[in-house]
Amino acid sequence: MKKRSNGEGTICKRNDGRWMAQILIDTGYGEFKRKTVYGKTQREVKEKLEQLKSDQKQGRVIETSDMPLEQWMNIWITNYKPDLKITTREDYESYINTHIRGSDLGKIPLNKLKTTDLQSFYNNKLAGTCKGQKKKLSPTTVRYIHVIIKSALNQAIQNRMINNNAANAVVLPKKNKTEIIPLTQEEVIRFLEAARGDRLYALYLLEMMTGLRKGEILGLQWNDIDFKCKRITVSHNLCRIKSRNKNAGKKYELILMNPKTATSKRCIPINDFMADELQKHKLHQMKEKELYGDYYNDLGMVFCKPDGNYIYSRDFLRQYQNLLSKAGLEKKRFHDLRHTVASLLINANENPKMIQQLLGHSNISTTLDIYAHVMDKSMNKSVDKIYQQLGLNSIPQKKNP
């Protein structure tokens, strides 16, 4: 058998009379794999070997990887997604650990993964029949898992580990459209009356005038408010992340992060009434600061705990639900107040583009999609107004013969 130097390949004649050549192929992901070609003559094998080396130089040889999916997912999130927002990264890691690692799907080699494997996995997740699964997953959750897997497989293609993305042909469940039930004008008044006297009364007033997201309103700092120009700049989002200080004895901590999207960073006008209420709130906060003295942690927050620290979402929502109960109202998500603001503006025939900018949606289609049914109702009212203004309701209608 004639041997060649490393990288040149090896040619030999088999016992059955055929010729065989082997060469180590760089997989591009830290491994070398042996590629074998066969031929009836030595010349044929040499030609195939030279073609193989040429293809490798041109990047046309893909030696697929038998790395398990779960192993690749861990490599992908660690090495290829370092710039993800902390909260997004933690979400990805949580979904990978909960749904992929240790699952039958996670054990499938990348080069053996088929669309049918993913389809069955998603269907079982929806039905709640996956091994160890305690409850059915919503279509939204399954679609989110799919986004993560598809992105990781796209990177595997870039790394020449697989030839195609098995996730591309999956049939995904339709999104569940949550029915938006905003508060009525009468309910808003009842709620604000119940909140009057609460130390966070200004927060609820501001929410009903701006529709800020929960993280945005809890992340407001005093230097975000321009009392002279009567404007608020939304520049932070209060987020809960896994504690970075292992010695703190806490699993989670709160930090201020950049807004959700570029359009989430925005300026919102406030009127004289709201500016006065915020000034009153600030005076009350200064009294709390004096009361706590050296124990006050001044983080410059507009809405904070009495000692100046960030407000945890869980504690805030509990207090919010208590106020709803005090007002004699059913339980509502805090996000429903945001929907209420949008609905009131739509019913007042405000421009959808203005509503988009106020709410910080990334594009107008998001606003139109979320509030389509509200706009339909508003449009019906507009048609009725035209009907009445034209006096068509006073014209006697002829009976059909």
Buried (B, 14 or more C-beta within 10 A) or exposed (E): EEEEEEEEBBBEBEEEEEBBBBBBBBBBBEBEEEBEBEBEEBEBBBBBBEEBBEBBEEEEBBBBBEBBBBBBBBBBBEEBBEEBBEBEBBBBBEBBEEBBBEBEBBEBBBBEBEBEBBBBBBBBBBEEEBEEBEEBBBBEBBBBBBEBBBBBBBBBBEBBBBEEBBBEEBEEBEEEEEEBEBBEEEBBEBBBEBBEEBBBBBBBBBBBBBBBBBBBBBBBBEEBBEBEEBBBBBBBBBBBBBEEEEEEEEEEBBBBBEBBEEBBBBEBEBEEEBBEBBEEBBEEBEEBBEEBEEEBBEBEBBBBBEEBBBBBBEEBEEEBBEBBEBBEBEEBBBEBBBBBBBBBBBBEEBEBEEBBBBBBBEEEEBBBEBBEEBBEEBEEEEEEEEEEEEEEEEEEEEEEE
